[in-house]
Amino acid sequence: MRGAAGWHDGGVPNHVQPQLRPGYPIRTERLLLRPLTVGDADALLAYRSQPDVCRYVPFEPMDRQLISERLAKQWATTTLTDEGQAVTLGIELARSGELVGDVVLFWHSREHRGGEIGYILNPDFAGHGYATEAAHAMLRLGFDELGLHRIVARIDERNEASANVARRLGMRQEARLIHNELFKGEWSTELGFAMLAGEWPIHRVRLANGRQPRATDKSATEA
Ligand SMILES: CC(C)(COP(=O)(O)OP(=O)(O)OC[C@H]1O[C@@H](n2cnc3c(N)ncnc32)[C@H](O)[C@@H]1OP(=O)(O)O)[C@@H](O)C(=O)NCCC(=O)NCCS
């Protein structure tokens, strides 16, 4: 029964307390995902200050002071212990140690085991599959380690590069919400992408085997 006190719909009692406490760095084929530090301020400023990079994300271009504040507060979170929290990790190239972007996993609901991912890259490092590879690692954290049931990505329809990452991950487009939000002074049409825990094993294996499908690959969007 929906909302029955004390139980998830899957029959997991609420007193079982999921938490995410990863060992860092998280290694993928070409990347290290790790907490951001004050030493990353210049690299973060290099892309988070760019208007083009920030066009479809829910924040304005950042200055050094705001980046320092974020590093001291929100981005200092390295574990998820309760709903409403988010963990942001730097995307570092394993071969060179360069910080090329960052990824985030939000834990929206303990009861519904819901989460959301987001990603942002320095444009100098776009076009190599790094965002897809890093976001795949965040799906793994969300499903395999935190035990989420459903992870979403909310994307402005004009942000084709981002929608292509979601498709490449195997997330399913479920919604197209026309003029859903007044976003930075314009009506934004939002695409809703999602993946369920039951769909994840196929996509975990497919991408882990090095087969990074193109965004137009039909099998990538059909669970
Ligand atoms: C969204 C964003 C992260 C996508 O970056 P991206 O570089 O296109 O994504 P990836 O790093 O996954 O790279 C995929 C591209 O690299 C290519 N590629 C090259 N080598 C690859 C490899 N080994 N594996 C996978 N893809 C590879 C892919 O074909 C793809 O190119 P295509 O879209 O022309 O087919 C980037 O545009 C960005 O930071 N935008 C600003 C912030 C933003 O809007 N974030 C999303 C908010 S919802």
The ligand as an ORCA input file, in Angstrom:
! r2SCAN-3c Opt
* xyz 0 1
  C      26.427     17.867    -20.824
  C      27.922     17.682    -21.074
  C      28.603     17.192    -19.794
  C      28.105     16.649    -22.192
  O      29.474     16.587    -22.546
  P      29.956     15.582    -23.714
  O      31.419     15.737    -23.860
  O      29.103     15.750    -24.913
  O      29.632     14.150    -23.101
  P      30.651     12.946    -22.928
  O      31.824     13.416    -22.149
  O      29.904     11.797    -22.411
  O      31.165     12.712    -24.415
  C      30.282     12.195    -25.379
  C      30.812     12.540    -26.747
  O      32.153     12.049    -26.880
  C      32.222     11.107    -27.961
  N      33.207     10.085    -27.556
  C      34.491     10.066    -27.999
  N      35.136      9.046    -27.406
  C      34.261      8.431    -26.612
  C      34.353      7.298    -25.764
  N      35.483      6.608    -25.604
  N      33.258      6.944    -25.068
  C      32.105      7.615    -25.216
  N      31.951      8.691    -26.009
  C      33.030      9.091    -26.699
  C      30.804     10.609    -28.101
  O      30.567     10.089    -29.372
  C      30.025     11.876    -27.841
  O      30.052     12.710    -28.934
  P      28.698     13.000    -29.778
  O      27.703     13.571    -28.800
  O      29.149     13.932    -30.819
  O      28.264     11.647    -30.271
  C      28.578     19.039    -21.501
  O      27.975     19.469    -22.682
  C      28.457     20.119    -20.446
  O      29.225     20.160    -19.493
  N      27.463     21.027    -20.622
  C      27.308     22.142    -19.700
  C      26.747     21.687    -18.363
  C      25.410     21.009    -18.535
  O      24.557     21.494    -19.271
  N      25.229     19.895    -17.810
  C      24.011     19.121    -17.858
  C      22.959     19.724    -17.049
  S      21.418     18.800    -17.186
*
